């Protein structure tokens, strides 16, 4: 799973992301996007050797701030497709809690780069509180993503209006940071994507991106080839050291790959728990991206990773929904600075409901639209949504699908009666919003 637009490995991205490559080092999967459907997506739709932290824009923490925040995310613009259910996630800042698994990993990585800065003499600026609503230009154009690329589709991306989105990767801040004159920085934050529903996918997840540029290196080496070799060497040394900090002295290997925003490009894998695990994607930055940020022919490297992906491995957390739990049986298991094995609660029984329907030939159907409805109604009670059947009627040519919605609370037993209420609401909203004929 790769993702960094140019820089980030997605921890929890859909197995459907063909747009991944253009977003950066994101999951290398396949997802069908239909950009022409956009009109249908209405409102539903300095060289210091220490690490400094910037809080450029704070998330809402009071009722008044919450109202202001809602106005910045939920607008009346016809392109706005941000569900109200996401409001409660913005500003939670799980990655900024030093006793949360995501915060523990973030702090450990930042600490590693702080120590490394003491030997390289290059200040590493750490950003972890940048507001997630960003200009479309920063999220896509600055990263060379074409105007008609599928990754811009509202089927995959949350649009605030025709000029802003909820960032789909922390790389959305890259050009701004480079433009401020920073030579080395880490950006950690919550990112947002419309996605499938299962134990490793969630519409909000957390990424960390790292960038370092080398002013004057190209001139001193005399050729781009020699400069790139030195940048690649520094990149690999830095990231192998980071991996050792997280996983110990595990076996490692580099895999040559392709990303549209780096050349050469690599994946770093480790042998962990008797299998090879992809940890991150990285590479030497494409020169055009650096030029657009006002840095001319300066060489640099970039890497990215997904915090949930690493945390699920290191802490042995089986379900991505748990990261958002406020249940003390979860929160009290973790302590700042320590990586410990998660002790599961008693697993409560699931309750599943099937929903089948005919697809309107004119309106069409996209799975992500359906997933948004289910999430909006069931919230974190929804464990997964699985396509269990689909067929085309041989005489009428009408297409039908059947999904199984699996409900399971991580904190209590659910009753069939309460799930019936939720499922009926799902069916009602499907019929109204998706123009399907329920069976």
C-alpha positions in Angstrom: 0.0 0.0 0.0 1.7 3.2 -1.0 0.7 6.6 -0.9 2.4 9.8 -0.7 1.4 12.3 -3.1 4.5 12.4 -3.8 5.1 11.1 -0.6 3.0 8.9 1.6 2.4 5.4 2.3 -1.2 4.8 3.1 -2.0 2.9 6.1 -5.5 2.2 5.3 -6.5 2.8 1.8 -9.0 0.9 -0.2 -8.0 -2.0 -2.2 -9.6 0.0 -5.0 -7.2 2.8 -5.5 -6.0 3.2 -9.0 -5.7 6.8 -8.3 -3.0 5.9 -5.8 -0.1 6.6 -8.0 -1.0 10.1 -8.8 -1.6 10.8 -5.1 1.9 9.8 -4.3 3.1 6.8 -2.5 -0.4 5.5 -1.9 -1.9 2.0 -2.2 -1.2 0.4 -5.5 -4.6 -0.9 -6.0 -7.4 -0.6 -8.6 -10.4 1.6 -8.1 -12.9 2.7 -10.8 -13.6 6.4 -10.7 -16.1 8.2 -12.7 -15.1 11.9 -12.9 -18.0 12.7 -15.2 -20.3 11.9 -12.2 -19.0 15.0 -10.5 -22.1 17.0 -11.5 -24.2 14.4 -9.6 -22.2 14.9 -6.4 -24.3 17.6 -4.8 -24.3 18.4 -1.1 -24.9 14.7 -0.4 -22.9 13.9 -2.0 18.0 28.0 10.0 20.1 24.9 11.0 19.1 24.0 14.5 19.7 20.5 15.8 16.3 20.2 17.5 12.8 19.5 16.4 10.4 22.4 16.6 6.7 22.1 16.5 4.3 24.5 14.8 0.6 24.9 15.6 -0.3 27.0 12.6 -4.0 26.3 12.8 -5.7 24.7 15.8 -8.6 22.4 15.4 -11.9 23.3 17.2 -11.9 22.5 20.9 -14.9 24.5 22.2 -18.5 24.7 21.1 -18.0 28.1 19.5 -14.9 26.8 17.6 -16.8 23.7 16.7 -19.5 25.8 15.0 -16.9 27.8 13.1 -15.2 24.6 12.1 -18.4 23.1 10.8 -18.8 26.2 8.6 -15.4 25.7 7.1 -16.1 22.1 6.2 -19.8 21.9 5.5 -20.8 24.5 2.9 -23.8 25.1 0.7 -21.6 24.7 -2.4 -23.1 22.1 -4.8 -19.8 20.2 -4.9 -19.7 19.8 -1.1 -19.8 16.0 -0.3 -18.5 16.0 3.2 -20.8 14.0 5.5 -21.7 15.5 8.8 -20.3 12.4 10.5 -16.8 13.5 9.7 -17.1 16.7 11.9 -16.6 14.7 15.0 -13.3 13.4 13.6 -11.8 16.7 12.7 -9.9 18.1 15.6 -9.6 14.7 17.5 -5.9 14.8 16.8 -5.2 11.2 17.8 -1.6 11.6 16.5 -1.0 14.4 19.0 -1.9 12.3 22.0 1.4 11.0 23.4 -0.3 8.0 25.0 -2.2 6.9 21.9 -0.7 4.3 19.6 -0.6 6.8 16.7 1.0 9.4 18.9 3.5 7.0 20.3 4.8 6.1 16.8 4.8 9.7 15.6 6.8 10.8 18.6 9.3 8.0 18.2 9.9 8.8 14.5 10.2 12.5 15.3 12.6 11.7 18.1 14.7 9.7 15.7 15.0 12.5 13.2 15.7 15.0 16.0 18.7 12.8 17.0 19.8 12.5 13.4 19.6 16.2 13.0 22.3 16.5 15.7 24.7 14.7 13.5 23.7 16.2 10.1 23.4 19.7 11.3 20.2 20.2 9.4 17.2 21.4 11.4 14.1 19.2 11.1 10.8 21.1 11.4 7.9 19.0 12.7 4.3 20.0 11.9 1.4 18.0 13.3 -1.5 20.5 13.6 -2.1 21.8 10.1 -5.8 22.3 9.3 -7.1 19.6 7.0 -9.0 21.8 4.6 -6.6 22.7 1.8 -6.7 24.4 -1.6 -7.2 22.0 -4.5 -4.1 23.5 -6.1 -2.0 22.3 -3.1 -3.6 18.9 -3.0 -3.3 18.2 -6.7 -1.8 20.8 -9.0 1.4 21.4 -7.1 2.0 17.6 -7.2 1.6 17.5 -11.0 -1.8 15.6 -10.9 -3.6 16.4 -14.2 -6.9 18.1 -14.1 -8.7 15.1 -15.5 -7.0 12.5 -13.3 -9.2 10.0 -11.6 -7.8 10.8 -8.2 -9.6 14.2 -8.3 -13.0 12.4 -8.5 -15.6 13.3 -5.8 -16.2 9.6 -5.7 -12.9 9.3 -3.9 -12.2 12.8 -2.5 -14.2 15.0 -0.1 -14.8 18.4 -1.6 -15.6 21.4 0.5 -16.3 23.6 -2.6 -14.8 24.1 -6.0 -11.5 25.4 -4.6 -10.9 23.3 -1.4 -10.9 19.7 -0.3 -10.3 17.7 2.8 -6.6 16.8 2.2 -6.2 13.3 0.8 -2.6 13.2 1.8 -0.2 15.3 4.0 1.7 16.0 0.8 -0.8 18.8 0.2 1.4 20.9 2.5 4.7 20.1 0.7 4.9 23.1 -1.7 4.0 25.5 1.1 6.7 24.2 3.4 9.3 24.3 0.7 8.2 27.8 -0.3 8.8 28.9 3.3 12.4 28.0 2.9 12.4 24.7 5.0 15.2 22.3 4.1 14.0 19.3 6.1 10.5 18.7 7.6 8.0 16.1 8.8 4.3 16.6 8.4 1.9 14.4 10.3 -1.9 14.7 10.1 -5.3 13.3 9.6 -6.2 12.7 5.9 -9.6 11.9 4.3 -10.8 9.6 1.6 -14.1 8.0 0.7 -13.4 4.3 0.9 -14.7 0.8 1.5 -15.6 -0.5 4.9 -13.6 -3.2 6.6 -11.2 -3.7 9.5 -8.3 -1.8 7.8 -10.2 1.0 6.0 -11.7 4.1 7.4 -12.6 7.5 5.9 -10.1 9.2 8.2 -6.5 8.0 8.7 -3.1 9.4 9.6 0.0 9.9 7.5 3.5 11.2 8.0 5.6 12.6 5.3 9.3 13.5 5.4 11.1 15.8 3.0 14.7 16.9 2.8 16.3 19.1 0.1 20.0 19.6 -0.5 20.8 23.2 -1.6 24.0 23.5 -3.6 24.6 19.8 -3.9 24.0 19.7 -7.6 26.5 22.4 -8.2 29.1 20.9 -6.0 28.8 17.4 -7.6 28.9 18.7 -11.1 26.2 16.4 -12.5 22.7 15.4 -11.7 23.6 11.7 -11.8 26.2 12.1 -9.0 23.9 14.3 -7.0 21.1 11.9 -7.2 23.4 9.1 -6.0 24.3 11.1 -2.9 20.6 12.0 -2.2 19.6 8.3 -2.6 22.4 7.2 -0.2 21.2 9.7 2.5 17.6 8.7 2.0 18.2 5.0 2.5 20.5 5.6 5.5 17.9 7.8 7.2 15.0 5.4 6.6 16.8 2.3 7.6 17.7 4.0 10.8 14.1 4.9 11.4 13.0 1.3 10.8 15.4 0.0 13.3 14.1 2.6 15.8 10.6 1.2 15.4 11.1 -2.5 14.7 14.6 -3.3 16.0 17.4 -4.7 13.8 15.1 -6.6 11.5 16.1 -7.9 8.0 15.4 -5.2 5.4 15.3 -5.0 1.7 14.9 -2.2 -0.9 12.6 -2.8 -3.9 12.8 -0.6 -7.0 9.4 0.7 -8.0 7.6 3.5 -9.9 6.0 6.6 -8.4 5.0 9.5 -10.7 6.6 12.0 -8.3 10.0 10.5 -7.6 12.7 9.1 -9.7 14.3 6.8 -8.8 11.6 5.4 -6.5 11.8 2.7 -3.8 9.8 0.7 -1.3 11.3 -0.4 2.0 10.3 -3.8 3.3 11.1 -5.6 6.5 10.9 -9.3 7.5 8.6 -9.2 10.5 6.6 -11.9 12.1 7.7 -14.4 9.5 6.6 -12.3 6.5 7.8 -9.4 4.3 6.0 -6.2 5.3 6.0 -3.1 3.2 6.8 -0.1 5.5 6.9 2.9 3.2 7.5 4.4 -0.2 10.1 6.9 -1.0 12.4 8.4 -3.7 14.3 11.3 -5.1 11.8 14.1 -5.8 10.8 14.9 -9.3 12.5 18.2 -10.3 9.4 19.8 -11.6 7.8 19.6 -8.2 10.8 21.3 -6.6 10.8 24.0 -9.3 7.2 24.7 -8.7 7.9 25.3 -5.0 10.5 27.9 -6.0 13.6 25.8 -5.4 14.9 25.6 -8.9 17.3 22.7 -9.6 17.7 21.7 -5.9 17.8 18.0 -5.3 15.8 16.3 -2.5 14.2 13.2 -1.2 10.8 12.4 0.2 9.2 9.5 2.0 5.8 8.7 3.5 4.1 6.2 5.7 0.7 5.5 7.3 0.6 5.5 11.1 -2.4 3.2 11.4 -0.8 0.6 9.2 2.4 0.6 11.4 0.4 0.7 14.7 -1.8 -2.2 13.7 1.4 -4.3 13.3 3.4 -3.0 16.2 0.6 -2.9 18.8 -1.3 -5.9 17.2 -4.5 -3.9 16.9 -7.0 -5.9 14.8 -9.6 -3.3 13.8 -8.9 0.3 12.6 -12.1 1.5 14.4 -10.3 0.9 17.7 -8.0 3.9 17.2 -11.1 6.1 17.7 -12.4 4.3 20.8 -12.7 6.3 24.1 -13.4 3.1 26.0 -10.9 2.9 28.9 -10.3 -0.7 28.2 -8.6 0.5 25.1 -7.1 3.9 26.1 -5.6 2.7 29.4 -3.6 0.0 27.7 -1.0 2.4 26.3 1.6 4.6 27.8 3.7 7.4 26.2 7.0 6.1 24.7 6.1 2.4 25.0 5.1 -0.1 22.3 2.9 -2.8 24.0 0.7 -5.6 22.7 -3.0 -4.8 22.6 -5.1 -7.1 24.8 -8.5 -7.5 23.0 -11.8 -7.0 24.8 -14.3 -9.8 24.7 -15.4 -9.9 21.1 -19.1 -9.1 20.9 -21.2 -11.1 18.5 -21.9 -9.6 15.0 -25.3 -8.9 13.6 -25.5 -8.8 9.8 -28.1 -7.5 7.4 -28.3 -8.0 3.6 -29.6 -5.4 1.2 -30.2 -6.1 -2.5 -31.3 -3.8 -5.2 -31.6 -3.1 -8.9 -29.3 -0.4 -10.3 -30.8 2.4 -12.3 -29.3 2.3 -15.8 -29.2 6.1 -16.1 -28.1 7.1 -12.6 -25.6 4.2 -12.3 -24.1 3.1 -9.0 -20.8 3.6 -7.2 -19.9 1.6 -4.2 -18.3 4.5 -2.3 -21.6 6.4 -2.4 -23.3 3.4 -0.7 -20.5 3.1 1.8 -21.0 6.8 2.8 -24.6 6.2 3.5 -23.9 3.1 5.6 -21.2 4.9 7.6 -23.5 7.9 8.0 -26.2 5.8 9.6 -24.3 3.1 11.4 -21.1 5.0 12.3 -18.5 2.8 14.1 -21.1 0.1 14.7 -20.4 -1.0 11.1 -17.6 -3.5 11.0 -17.6 -4.2 7.3 -19.6 -4.1 4.1 -19.1 -7.0 1.7 -20.5 -7.5 -1.8 -22.0 -11.0 -1.6 -23.7 -11.2 -5.0 -24.2 -9.4 -8.3 -25.7 -10.4 -11.6 -27.3 -9.0 -14.7 -30.8 -10.2 -15.7 -30.5 -12.1 -19.0 -33.7 -10.7 -20.4 -34.0 -7.1 -19.1 -30.2 -6.4 -18.8 -30.8 -4.8 -15.4 -27.9 -5.2 -12.9 -28.4 -6.2 -9.3 -26.1 -6.2 -6.3 -26.4 -7.6 -2.8 -24.3 -6.2 0.0 -23.9 -7.7 3.5 -23.6 -5.1 6.2 -21.9 -6.5 9.3 -22.6 -4.6 12.5 -20.5 -5.3 15.6 -19.8 -2.9 18.5 -16.4 -3.0 20.1 -17.9 -2.1 23.4 -21.2 -3.9 23.9 -23.7 -6.4 22.5 -26.1 -5.2 19.8 -29.7 -6.2 19.7 -31.4 -7.3 16.5 -34.1 -4.7 17.1 -31.7 -1.7 17.2 -29.9 -2.9 14.1 -33.2 -3.3 12.2 -33.8 0.4 12.8 -30.4 1.3 11.4 -30.8 -1.0 8.4 -34.2 0.4 7.6 -32.7 3.9 7.6 -29.9 2.7 5.3 -32.5 1.3 2.9 -34.5 4.6 2.9 -31.5 6.7 2.2 -30.3 4.4 -0.5 -33.6 4.6 -2.3 -33.7 8.4 -2.1 -30.1 9.3 -2.8 -28.9 6.5 -5.1 -32.0 6.0 -7.1 -31.9 2.2 -6.7 -34.9 -0.1 -6.6 -34.8 -2.1 -3.4 -35.6 -5.8 -3.6 
